[in-house]
């Protein structure tokens, strides 16, 4: 398809139209040309997906390829011919001649033949992917391909190159004679990314791409070879020159030192590792690399270096497919840098009358019709009549903490632009300053279903939530006005401790005096509330312990619910936790803590000790009576926090005690069961099924640390801080919640299978009011929430009895109609999974059965609480 050439002014105006900054009517008056947009020349297909239950037949392949042909596309890229899990277990999508492929499940070994036939009959070219060993590839790449043998080469890369050669030779031997004119080129499915360093880059090119592609060109010199790397740009800051240089050199080496012809970067917009505004510097660097590499390729007689774009069409927002407004804007932003757009993937576009067909989404037809109209008319269009608001919207509380929403299915008069889904925005009426957040979209249900339903799970008791629901079509046109409803999570249903917002109380005057003597030896107490200081208290010589008081005078009009002490912990320097902290509010005892016992196994560094006032929020004078029995107590900061704004709680409500506090937890899952001792560290099994490790997750933007032991896992949620971006991270913040300390205590689980159990045995058989656990979410670090948790109690008769099911809470989505910002990005955040028990059953154990979506990814849990 001929690439569309546009004037700069027209390009800018089209972008403004797509992002909603210029009304459509105004744009139409300017020029019809501005609505012209790039179009796809082809799409990827993930081979495995079409062979699941209800797999594609030859007729299905013909139907799908014909749809793409009708939309102007001339190529399909089959992602892989073989999935390589181990030497003894591989999944083939054709019948190899060099080994037994095993059982032909769902006729998957006919996949390549079906695809070739469909492409031949419809005049479309098929690009064949070779083999993919995904888990091994990503682990080896992240390790820098350090598995170097005596020959100085990476063993993984050299063995992978040899196996890919074998697959390539076999595919060409079997299909080259009959389908040589249908096979448009070759695809290498190993996906490198822009963070690959110099040493790893050299090994990647020299040990894998160069020998493999040289062999392929000797056999099929006229067939182009393509790779599709990943780009992970910083979301809220400009990329550094070092980042761009790394990416540019990587592209140059692949083009100049291997026979790879085409680099087609995945734009990352579907996975949400990037947004379109952040990508141009990387594509500009790729173009510079291509121009520089062309000189070397000309010298070697290798032909043209070619840049394509792989715009991701799938969506993580709930709709499964991007609207054409968003998708078109993504392509438009990068169009000037590339020759073609080939998208991952057709699974988000082609449709069947059979909505259960493998590898497709039930709403694909709405998006296909919108894309087809965009191509045929040269740009996006609006419906003849504005989309009305959905009707019949209502909300009801179920399972104590969930809001069940329902409304009537909306049908539009224009059949070419049917409703694709519904957008939902939620606002906490009690905390209007936090603003509304965008929830996951709800896809349009199948024809015949007259009611649309969704559940917003795990809301907080005592809060009222307002929901605004919009309908949208595949192009991205929204209802002019939303349907609106409200729901209150009844505070009388509270069986668990409430979560308080971490809003800093200021001003706060800090003073200290000794009950036995005066142990303050250095530092400025007045600087504690600003943080970053070093105030030290010493144990007098010859004394076994000393008691003194930190007094906090609340000079603001805000109530205080929690006090946080940042304690420096370093035994090598004589810095320890206090033995005991007694808390008085206006002279009345409200809490007692034992930090040495609770935090004594922490890693060296600043540790945030949380102190609850247990509801004594109106106190004007707070006294922390500290007992110290070690050499020094060093404080780096002090913060007081207010309760949640507008929290609607009964006057006589009393937070229950955590029955699981400090108790050991049994963690059982796939191939692993481990009893955790609250006073001991755990370093994992020899297979690292449970990974204690160093407690570090590092990405470009955030860092989590922690000592993961059961004394942390079974501490109540009010004793630990929320997780937000670091104060110095320069990234997303959650309105109304302060940045976390640089230490967040979590238990990390990884590789425990699709489900695992967290079990705590109660000190004595008893009834309970409820149970909860807290989980970390951080999309950028590939840390995901559980899909749901089933809470069980073990009765005295030894029978597991279901207490309740806690579904995955809604996370704030990125609003792609505006640029990424600190209030519009992925948020590392803490979520509670709660279940209330209103019965009188006596339990001996409490079990949290956790079901996860991605077993290979890390999941972080804390605050296993039973009330």
C-alpha positions in Angstrom: 0.0 0.0 0.0 1.4 3.4 -0.9 2.5 5.5 2.1 0.4 8.6 2.5 2.3 11.8 2.2 1.0 14.8 4.1 2.0 18.4 4.7 3.3 19.2 8.2 0.3 21.4 9.0 -2.2 18.7 7.9 -0.4 16.1 10.0 -0.6 18.3 13.1 -4.2 19.1 12.6 -5.0 15.4 12.2 -3.2 14.6 15.4 -5.2 17.3 17.2 -8.4 15.9 15.8 -7.5 12.4 17.0 -6.7 13.6 20.5 -9.8 15.6 20.8 -8.0 19.0 21.0 -9.8 20.3 17.9 -13.5 19.6 17.4 -14.3 17.3 14.5 -16.6 19.8 12.8 -13.9 22.4 12.8 -11.4 20.0 11.3 -13.9 19.0 8.5 -14.2 22.6 7.5 -10.5 23.0 7.1 -9.7 20.3 4.6 -10.7 16.7 3.8 -7.0 15.8 3.4 -6.3 16.2 7.1 -8.5 13.2 7.8 -6.2 10.9 5.8 -4.3 8.5 8.0 -1.7 5.8 7.8 -3.1 2.3 7.2 -1.8 -1.1 8.1 -0.1 -3.2 5.4 -0.3 -6.4 7.5 -0.8 -8.0 10.9 0.8 -10.5 13.2 -0.9 -13.7 14.4 0.2 -15.4 17.6 0.2 -19.0 16.4 -0.7 -20.6 19.7 -3.9 -18.6 20.1 -5.6 -19.9 17.0 -5.1 -23.5 18.2 -6.9 -23.3 21.6 -10.4 -24.6 22.2 -12.5 -24.2 19.1 -9.4 -23.8 16.9 -9.3 -22.3 13.4 -10.1 -24.6 10.5 -9.0 -24.0 6.9 -12.3 -22.2 6.3 -11.7 -19.9 9.4 -8.2 -19.0 8.0 -9.7 -18.2 4.7 -12.3 -16.0 6.4 -9.8 -14.1 8.5 -7.3 -13.5 5.7 -10.1 -12.3 3.4 -11.1 -9.7 6.0 -7.6 -8.4 6.2 -7.4 -8.3 2.4 -10.7 -6.4 2.2 -9.1 -3.8 4.7 -6.2 -3.2 2.3 -3.6 -5.5 3.9 -1.2 -7.7 1.9 0.8 -9.6 4.5 0.4 -11.7 7.6 3.3 -12.5 10.0 3.0 -15.9 11.7 4.8 -15.3 15.0 6.4 -18.7 15.4 6.5 -22.2 13.9 7.7 -23.8 17.1 7.4 -23.1 20.8 10.5 -24.4 22.5 10.1 -25.1 26.2 12.9 -27.6 26.7 14.9 -30.1 24.6 12.3 -32.8 25.4 9.1 -30.6 25.1 8.4 -28.5 22.0 5.1 -27.5 20.4 5.1 -27.6 16.6 2.6 -25.8 14.3 3.6 -28.0 11.4 5.0 -31.6 11.1 8.8 -31.5 11.3 10.8 -34.0 9.4 13.6 -34.2 12.0 11.8 -35.4 15.1 8.4 -36.7 16.3 6.2 -33.6 17.1 4.0 -35.5 19.5 0.2 -35.4 19.7 -1.5 -33.2 17.2 -3.7 -31.3 19.7 -6.5 -29.4 18.0 -4.9 -30.0 14.6 -2.2 -27.5 15.5 0.3 -29.2 13.2 -1.9 -28.1 10.2 -1.6 -24.4 11.2 1.1 -23.3 8.8 -0.5 -25.2 5.9 -3.8 -23.7 6.6 -2.3 -20.2 6.7 -0.3 -20.7 3.5 -3.4 -22.0 1.6 -5.5 -19.0 2.8 -2.8 -16.5 1.9 -2.3 -18.1 -1.5 -6.1 -18.1 -2.3 -6.5 -14.4 -1.3 -3.3 -12.9 -2.8 -1.7 -12.2 0.6 1.9 -13.0 1.6 2.8 -15.0 4.7 5.9 -14.2 6.7 7.0 -17.3 8.6 8.3 -17.0 12.2 10.9 -19.6 13.3 11.1 -20.8 16.9 10.5 -19.1 20.2 11.9 -20.1 23.6 10.2 -17.2 25.4 11.0 -17.8 29.1 14.6 -18.8 28.3 15.1 -15.9 26.0 14.0 -13.2 28.4 15.9 -14.7 31.3 19.1 -15.0 29.2 18.7 -11.5 27.8 18.1 -10.0 31.2 21.3 -11.7 32.4 23.3 -10.2 29.5 23.8 -13.5 27.7 26.6 -14.3 30.2 26.5 -18.1 29.6 29.8 -17.9 27.6 31.5 -21.2 26.8 35.2 -22.0 26.1 34.7 -20.7 22.5 33.7 -17.2 23.9 30.2 -17.5 22.7 26.8 -17.5 24.5 25.7 -21.2 24.7 22.0 -20.2 24.7 22.4 -18.0 21.6 24.5 -20.5 19.6 22.2 -23.4 20.4 19.2 -21.2 19.6 20.7 -20.2 16.2 21.4 -23.8 15.3 17.8 -24.9 16.2 16.4 -21.9 14.2 18.5 -23.0 11.2 17.1 -26.5 11.5 13.5 -25.2 11.6 14.2 -22.8 8.7 15.7 -25.5 6.5 12.8 -27.8 7.3 10.2 -25.2 6.5 11.7 -24.3 3.2 12.3 -27.9 2.2 8.6 -28.7 2.9 6.9 -25.6 1.6 9.4 -23.7 -0.6 8.6 -25.5 -3.8 4.8 -25.2 -3.6 4.5 -21.9 -1.7 7.7 -20.1 -2.5 5.7 -17.2 -4.0 3.4 -17.0 -1.0 6.2 -16.9 1.6 6.9 -13.2 1.7 9.8 -13.3 4.2 11.0 -14.6 7.5 10.4 -13.4 11.0 12.8 -14.0 14.0 10.5 -14.0 17.1 13.2 -13.3 19.7 12.4 -9.8 20.9 15.4 -7.7 22.2 14.7 -4.3 23.8 16.2 -0.9 24.0 18.0 -1.7 27.3 20.4 -4.3 25.9 24.0 -3.1 26.8 27.1 -3.2 24.7 28.4 -6.6 25.7 25.0 -8.3 25.4 24.4 -6.5 22.1 27.7 -7.8 20.6 26.9 -11.4 21.7 23.3 -11.1 20.3 24.5 -10.0 16.9 27.6 -12.2 16.6 26.3 -15.4 18.2 22.7 -15.3 17.0 21.6 -12.9 14.3 24.7 -13.0 12.1 25.2 -16.7 11.7 21.5 -17.5 11.5 20.6 -14.8 8.9 23.7 -15.5 6.8 22.6 -19.1 6.5 19.0 -18.0 5.6 20.2 -15.6 2.9 22.3 -18.3 1.3 19.1 -20.4 0.9 16.5 -17.7 0.2 18.5 -14.6 -0.9 15.4 -12.7 -2.1 13.4 -13.1 1.1 13.6 -10.3 3.6 14.2 -11.0 7.3 12.4 -9.0 10.0 12.8 -8.5 13.8 10.4 -6.6 16.1 12.1 -5.4 19.2 10.5 -3.8 22.3 10.9 -0.2 23.4 10.6 0.8 27.0 10.8 4.6 27.2 10.5 6.6 30.5 6.9 7.6 30.7 7.1 11.0 32.4 10.6 12.3 31.5 12.6 12.8 28.3 14.9 9.9 27.5 18.6 10.6 28.3 21.1 10.8 25.5 22.7 7.6 26.9 19.3 5.8 26.5 19.0 6.9 22.9 22.6 6.1 22.1 22.1 2.5 23.4 19.1 2.0 21.2 20.7 3.6 18.2 23.9 1.4 18.4 21.7 -1.7 18.9 19.8 -0.9 15.7 23.0 -0.1 13.8 24.7 -3.4 14.8 21.7 -5.5 13.8 21.5 -3.8 10.4 25.2 -3.4 9.7 26.5 -6.7 11.1 23.7 -9.2 10.3 21.5 -9.9 7.4 18.4 -8.7 9.2 16.6 -6.4 6.6 13.7 -4.9 8.6 13.5 -3.6 12.1 9.8 -3.0 13.1 9.8 -1.8 16.8 6.7 -2.7 18.9 5.4 0.7 20.0 4.5 -0.7 23.4 1.2 1.3 23.5 -1.0 -1.8 23.8 1.0 -3.2 26.7 1.2 0.4 28.0 5.0 0.3 28.5 4.9 3.5 26.5 2.6 6.2 25.2 2.9 7.8 21.7 4.2 11.1 22.9 7.4 9.4 24.2 8.3 7.4 21.1 9.6 9.9 18.4 13.1 10.2 19.9 13.6 6.5 19.6 12.3 6.3 16.1 14.5 9.2 15.1 17.5 7.3 16.6 16.5 4.3 14.6 16.4 6.3 11.4 19.9 7.6 12.1 21.1 4.1 12.7 19.5 2.9 9.4 21.1 5.7 7.4 24.5 4.9 9.0 24.2 1.2 8.5 23.2 1.6 4.9 26.8 2.5 4.0 28.1 -0.7 5.5 25.3 -2.7 3.8 26.1 -1.2 0.5 29.7 -2.1 0.9 28.7 -5.7 1.6 26.0 -5.8 -1.1 23.3 -6.6 1.4 20.5 -4.4 0.1 18.3 -1.9 1.8 17.9 -1.4 5.6 14.2 -1.0 6.2 12.3 0.5 9.1 8.7 -0.5 9.8 6.5 0.1 12.8 4.6 -2.5 14.8 1.7 -0.6 16.4 0.1 -2.7 19.0 -3.7 -2.9 18.5 -4.6 -4.8 21.6 -5.6 -2.9 24.7 -5.1 -3.6 28.5 -8.0 -1.3 29.4 -10.7 -4.0 29.4 -11.9 -3.6 25.8 -9.2 -5.9 24.4 -8.9 -3.6 21.3 -7.9 0.0 21.0 -10.4 2.5 19.6 -9.4 3.7 16.1 -8.9 7.2 17.5 -6.2 6.0 19.8 -4.7 3.5 17.3 -4.7 6.0 14.5 -3.0 8.6 16.6 -0.3 6.1 17.6 0.4 5.4 13.9 0.2 9.0 12.9 2.8 10.0 15.4 5.4 7.6 14.0 4.4 7.6 10.3 7.1 9.9 9.1 9.9 7.5 10.4 8.8 4.2 8.8 7.7 2.7 5.5 5.0 0.4 6.7 2.8 -0.4 9.7 2.4 -4.1 10.5 0.4 -4.6 13.7 0.3 -7.1 16.6 -2.3 -8.5 16.2 -5.2 -9.7 14.1 -6.6 -11.3 17.3 -7.9 -7.8 18.2 -9.5 -7.1 14.8 -10.8 -10.1 12.8 -14.2 -11.4 13.8 -16.4 -14.6 13.4 -20.1 -15.1 13.7 -19.0 -17.8 16.2 -18.0 -15.6 19.1 -16.2 -18.5 20.8 -13.7 -19.0 18.0 -10.2 -19.3 19.4 -7.9 -16.3 19.5 -10.6 -13.6 18.9 -12.7 -11.2 21.1 -16.5 -11.0 20.9 -16.4 -7.3 20.2 -13.9 -7.4 17.3 -16.6 -6.7 14.8 -17.2 -3.2 16.1 -13.5 -2.4 15.8 -13.1 -4.0 12.4 -16.0 -2.0 11.0 -14.5 1.2 12.4 -11.1 0.4 11.0 -12.6 -0.5 7.6 -14.5 2.8 7.5 -11.3 4.6 8.5 -9.4 3.1 5.6 -12.2 3.5 3.0 -13.0 7.1 3.9 -9.4 8.1 4.6 -9.9 9.0 8.2 -12.1 8.9 11.3 -15.8 9.7 11.2 -18.4 10.5 13.7 -21.9 8.9 13.8 -24.7 10.7 12.2 -26.4 11.1 15.6 -24.5 11.7 18.9 -24.2 8.5 21.0 -26.7 8.8 23.9 -26.0 7.9 27.5 -26.7 4.3 28.5 -30.1 4.0 30.2 -31.2 2.2 33.3 -28.0 2.6 35.2 -28.1 1.3 38.8 -25.7 0.3 41.5 -26.1 -2.1 44.5 -23.8 -3.4 47.2 -23.0 -7.1 47.2 -20.5 -9.1 49.2 -20.3 -6.2 51.7 -17.5 -4.4 49.8 -18.4 -4.6 46.1 -20.5 -2.3 43.9 -22.5 -4.2 41.3 -23.4 -1.9 38.3 -25.9 -2.6 35.6 -27.5 -0.8 32.7 -29.4 -1.5 29.5 -27.5 -2.6 26.4 -27.2 0.3 24.0 -27.8 -0.2 20.3 -27.1 2.5 17.7 -29.0 3.3 14.6 -25.8 3.4 12.5 -25.0 -0.3 11.9 -21.5 0.5 10.5 -20.5 2.0 13.9 -21.9 -0.3 16.6 -21.3 0.2 20.3 -18.0 -1.5 21.2 -18.0 -0.9 24.9 -18.5 1.3 27.9 -16.2 3.7 29.7 -16.5 4.1 33.5 -15.2 6.9 35.7 -15.4 6.6 39.5 -15.2 9.4 42.1 -15.0 9.0 45.8 -17.6 11.5 47.1 -15.9 11.6 50.5 -12.6 12.7 48.9 -13.5 15.1 46.0 -9.9 16.5 45.8 -8.7 13.1 44.7 -10.7 13.5 41.5 -12.3 10.9 39.3 -10.3 7.9 38.0 -10.9 5.9 34.9 -11.8 2.3 35.5 -11.5 -0.7 33.1 -13.8 -0.6 30.1 -16.7 -3.0 29.9 -17.1 -4.6 26.5 -20.4 -4.7 24.7 -22.1 -8.0 25.5 -23.2 -10.5 22.8 -26.4 -9.9 20.9 -29.4 -11.1 22.8 -28.0 -10.0 26.2 -30.1 -7.0 27.1 -28.3 -6.0 30.4 -24.7 -5.0 30.8 -23.1 -5.8 34.2 -19.8 -5.2 36.0 -18.5 -5.3 39.5 -16.3 -2.7 41.1 -14.8 -4.8 43.9 -13.2 -4.2 47.3 -14.4 -0.7 48.0 -13.9 0.9 51.4 -16.6 0.9 54.1 -18.1 4.3 55.0 -17.5 5.8 51.5 -19.9 6.9 48.8 -18.8 6.4 45.2 -20.2 8.2 42.1 -20.0 6.4 38.7 -20.3 8.0 35.3 -20.8 5.6 32.4 -20.3 6.4 28.7 -20.9 4.3 25.6 -18.4 4.3 22.8 -18.1 2.9 19.3 -15.1 1.3 17.7 -13.9 4.6 16.3 -13.8 6.0 19.9 -16.7 8.3 19.8 -18.2 8.7 23.3 -21.6 9.5 24.7 -22.2 13.2 24.8 -23.3 12.9 28.4 -22.8 10.0 30.8 -25.3 8.1 32.9 -24.6 8.7 36.6 -25.3 6.8 39.8 -24.0 6.6 43.3 -23.6 3.8 45.9 -22.6 3.9 49.6 -20.6 1.0 51.2 -22.5 0.8 54.4 -20.3 1.5 57.5 -22.5 -0.9 59.6 -21.1 -3.7 57.5 -17.6 -3.0 58.7 -15.9 -6.1 60.1 -12.4 -5.1 59.3 -10.1 -2.2 60.2 -10.6 0.9 58.0 -7.8 2.3 55.9 -6.8 5.8 56.6 -5.6 8.2 54.0 -2.0 9.2 54.6 -2.4 13.0 54.5 0.4 14.8 56.4 -0.7 16.9 59.4 1.1 20.2 59.7 2.3 22.1 61.6 3.4 19.7 64.4 5.7 20.8 67.2 8.1 18.2 68.5 9.8 18.2 71.9 11.5 15.6 74.1 12.2 15.1 77.8 13.5 12.3 79.9 11.7 10.5 82.6 14.9 9.0 84.0 17.5 11.3 82.5 18.0 13.3 79.3 19.4 10.9 76.6 19.2 13.3 73.5 22.8 13.6 72.3 22.6 15.2 68.8 20.3 16.6 66.2 17.6 19.1 65.9 14.2 17.9 67.0 12.4 20.7 65.0 13.9 19.3 61.8 12.3 15.8 62.3 9.0 16.6 60.5 11.0 17.8 57.4 12.8 14.5 57.2 16.3 13.8 56.1 17.8 14.6 59.5 19.7 12.6 62.2 18.4 12.9 65.7 20.1 10.5 68.2 19.2 9.3 71.7 21.9 7.4 73.7 21.8 4.8 76.4 23.7 6.3 79.3 26.8 4.5 80.3 26.2 1.8 83.0 22.4 1.8 82.3 20.5 -1.3 81.0 17.6 0.8 79.7 16.3 4.3 79.6 12.9 5.9 79.2 12.1 9.2 77.7 9.2 11.0 75.9 8.8 12.4 72.4 5.9 14.9 72.7 4.0 16.0 69.6 1.7 19.1 69.8 -0.8 19.2 67.0 -1.0 22.9 66.0 -3.2 22.3 63.0 -7.0 21.9 62.8 -6.5 18.4 61.3 -7.0 15.2 63.4 -4.2 12.7 63.6 -4.7 9.0 63.1 -1.1 7.7 62.7 2.4 8.7 63.5 5.3 7.4 61.5 8.9 7.3 62.8 11.7 6.8 60.3 14.3 4.8 62.4 17.8 4.2 61.2 18.7 0.5 61.7 22.4 -0.5 61.5 23.7 -2.8 64.2 27.3 -2.3 63.0 26.9 1.4 63.9 25.1 0.6 67.2 21.8 1.9 65.8 18.8 -0.2 66.9 15.0 0.0 67.3 13.5 1.0 70.6 12.5 -1.9 72.9 9.0 -0.4 73.5 6.8 2.5 72.6 3.8 3.5 74.8 1.4 5.9 73.1 -0.7 8.4 75.1 -3.3 10.7 73.6 -4.0 13.7 75.8 -2.6 11.6 78.7 -4.7 8.5 77.9 -2.9 5.3 76.9 -4.1 4.2 73.4 -1.4 1.8 72.1 1.8 -0.1 72.9 4.4 -1.3 70.4 7.5 -3.5 70.6 9.6 -2.4 67.6 12.6 -4.6 68.4 10.4 -7.7 68.3 8.4 -6.6 65.2 11.2 -5.0 63.1 14.3 -6.6 64.5 15.1 -8.7 61.4 14.9 -5.8 59.0 17.5 -5.0 56.4 20.0 -2.2 57.2 18.7 1.2 56.4 15.8 3.6 57.2 12.7 1.7 58.5 9.3 3.3 58.8 7.7 2.4 62.1 4.0 3.0 62.0 2.1 3.9 65.2 -1.7 3.8 65.3 -3.7 6.0 67.7 -6.5 3.5 67.5 -9.2 6.1 66.9 -8.0 8.8 69.3 -7.9 11.3 66.4 -9.1 14.4 68.3 -6.1 14.5 70.7 -4.0 17.7 70.7 -1.1 16.3 72.6 0.5 13.0 71.7 3.2 11.4 73.8 5.5 8.5 72.7 7.0 7.0 75.8 10.1 5.2 74.5 12.0 2.5 76.3 15.6 2.1 74.9 17.9 -0.7 75.8 20.5 -0.5 73.0 23.4 1.9 72.4 21.6 4.4 70.1 18.2 5.2 68.7 18.6 7.4 65.5 15.5 9.1 63.9 15.6 10.3 60.3 12.1 11.8 60.3 8.7 11.9 61.9 5.3 12.3 60.2 1.7 12.5 61.5 -1.1 11.6 59.2 -4.8 12.4 59.1 -7.7 9.9 58.7 -9.5 9.6 55.4 -11.5 12.7 54.5 -15.2 12.4 55.2 -15.1 8.9 56.5 -18.6 7.9 57.5 -18.2 5.6 60.5 -20.5 5.0 63.5 -19.6 7.0 66.6 -19.3 3.8 68.6 -17.2 1.9 66.1 -14.1 0.2 67.6 -11.5 -1.3 65.3 -11.0 -5.0 66.2 -7.7 -6.6 67.0 -5.7 -8.6 64.5 -5.9 -12.3 65.7 -3.1 -13.3 63.3 -0.6 -10.7 64.4 2.9 -12.3 64.7 1.7 -15.8 63.9 3.6 -18.0 61.5 2.2 -18.6 58.0 2.3 -21.7 55.9 2.8 -20.9 52.2 1.9 -23.8 49.9 1.8 -23.9 46.2 3.2 -25.7 43.2 6.1 -27.9 44.4 6.7 -25.9 47.6 5.4 -25.8 51.1 7.3 -23.8 53.7 6.6 -22.9 57.3 7.8 -19.4 58.1 9.2 -18.6 61.5 8.3 -15.0 62.4 11.8 -14.4 63.8 13.8 -16.0 61.0 14.7 -15.0 57.4 13.7 -17.3 54.5 15.9 -17.5 51.5 13.8 -19.8 49.3 14.0 -23.4 48.1 16.8 -24.5 45.8 14.4 -23.9 42.9 13.7 -20.4 44.2 10.0 -21.1 44.1 9.8 -18.7 47.0 12.3 -16.0 46.4 13.3 -14.1 49.6 16.6 -12.9 48.0 17.6 -9.3 48.6 14.1 -8.0 48.4 14.8 -5.7 45.5 12.7 -4.9 42.4 14.4 -2.3 40.3 13.0 -0.5 37.2 13.9 2.8 35.7 11.5 4.6 38.0 11.0 2.8 41.3 12.7 0.7 44.0 11.2 -1.5 46.6 13.1 -3.0 49.5 12.1 -5.2 52.3 12.8 -8.1 54.7 10.0 -10.6 53.9 9.2 -12.6 57.0 5.9 -13.6 58.6 6.1 -11.0 61.4 5.5 -8.6 58.5 3.0 -10.7 56.6 0.7 -11.0 59.6 0.7 -7.4 60.7 -2.5 -5.4 60.3 -2.9 -3.0 57.4 -3.0 0.1 59.6 0.6 -0.7 60.7 2.1 -0.3 57.3 2.3 2.6 54.8 0.6 2.8 51.5 2.8 2.4 48.5 3.1 5.4 46.2 5.9 6.7 44.0 9.1 7.7 45.8 9.3 11.3 46.8 12.5 11.6 44.6 11.2 9.3 41.9 9.9 12.1 39.7 6.9 10.0 38.7 3.3 9.3 39.4 1.7 10.2 42.7 -1.6 9.2 44.1 -3.7 12.2 45.2 -4.2 12.3 48.9 -1.5 9.8 49.8 2.0 10.6 50.7 5.1 9.0 49.2 6.1 5.7 50.8 9.3 5.5 52.8 12.2 4.0 50.9 11.4 0.7 52.6 8.2 -1.2 52.0 7.9 -4.6 53.7 6.5 -7.3 51.6 6.5 -11.1 51.1 7.4 -12.0 47.5 5.9 -15.1 45.9 6.9 -16.3 42.4 6.4 -19.5 40.5 3.8 -21.0 42.8 1.4 -22.0 40.0 -2.0 -20.6 39.1 -3.0 -20.8 42.8 -1.4 -21.1 46.2 -2.4 -20.9 49.8 -1.5 -18.7 52.7 -2.6 -20.3 55.9 -2.4 -19.1 59.5 -3.3 -21.3 62.5 -5.2 -19.3 65.2 -3.9 -19.4 68.7 -7.2 -20.8 69.9 -10.4 -21.9 68.1 -12.8 -18.9 67.7 -15.3 -17.0 65.6 -14.0 -14.2 63.4 -15.5 -11.0 61.9 -13.4 -10.9 58.7 -10.1 -11.4 57.0 -8.0 -9.4 54.6 -4.6 -9.3 52.9 -2.8 -6.5 51.1 -1.2 -6.8 47.6 1.1 -4.6 45.6 0.4 -3.6 42.0 3.0 -2.1 39.7 2.4 -2.6 36.0 5.8 -1.1 35.1 7.6 -3.6 37.2 5.4 -6.5 36.0 3.9 -6.9 39.5 0.2 -7.8 39.2 -2.7 -8.2 41.5 -4.4 -11.6 42.1 -7.4 -12.3 40.0 -9.4 -13.3 43.1 -8.8 -14.8 46.6 -11.0 -17.3 48.3 -10.9 -17.1 52.1 -11.7 -20.3 54.0 -11.9 -21.2 57.6 -11.0 -24.6 58.9 -13.8 -25.8 61.3 -13.1 -27.8 64.4 -14.3 -30.9 62.4 -11.5 -30.3 59.9 -13.7 -29.1 57.1 -12.8 -26.0 54.9 -15.7 -23.6 54.9 -15.8 -20.7 52.5 -15.9 -17.3 54.2 -16.0 -15.2 51.1 -14.5 -14.4 47.7 -12.5 -11.2 47.2 -12.4 -10.2 43.5 -9.6 -8.1 42.0 -10.1 -4.3 42.7 -10.2 -1.8 40.0 -6.9 0.1 39.3 -6.8 3.6 37.8 -6.3 3.3 34.0 -4.3 5.7 31.9 -6.5 8.2 30.1 -5.1 8.1 26.6 -7.0 11.2 25.5 -4.4 13.3 27.3 -0.6 13.0 27.7 0.9 11.0 30.5 1.4 13.0 33.7 1.9 12.5 37.4 -1.8 12.0 37.8 -2.1 10.0 34.6 0.3 7.0 34.6 0.7 3.6 36.1 0.5 3.8 39.9 2.4 1.5 42.2 -0.4 1.1 44.8 -1.6 -1.1 47.6 -4.9 -2.9 47.5 -6.8 -4.8 50.2 -8.7 -8.0 49.5 -11.4 -8.3 52.2 -14.1 -10.7 53.2 -16.5 -10.4 56.1 -17.9 -13.3 58.2 -21.2 -12.7 59.7 -21.7 -16.2 61.0 -20.9 -17.9 64.2 -18.7 -20.8 63.0 -15.6 -21.5 65.1 -12.4 -21.8 63.1 -9.0 -23.2 63.9 -7.2 -22.0 60.8 -7.7 -19.3 58.2 -6.7 -19.9 54.6 -6.3 -17.4 51.8 -6.4 -19.3 48.5 -4.8 -17.0 45.9 -5.5 -17.2 42.2 -3.1 -15.3 39.9 -3.2 -14.4 36.3 0.5 -14.7 35.6 2.2 -17.4 37.7 5.7 -16.6 36.5 5.5 -13.0 37.7 6.2 -11.8 41.2 3.3 -11.1 43.6 3.8 -9.1 46.7 1.7 -9.6 49.8 1.6 -8.2 53.4 -0.8 -7.6 56.2 -2.5 -11.0 56.5 -5.1 -10.0 59.1 -7.9 -11.9 60.8 -10.4 -10.0 63.0 
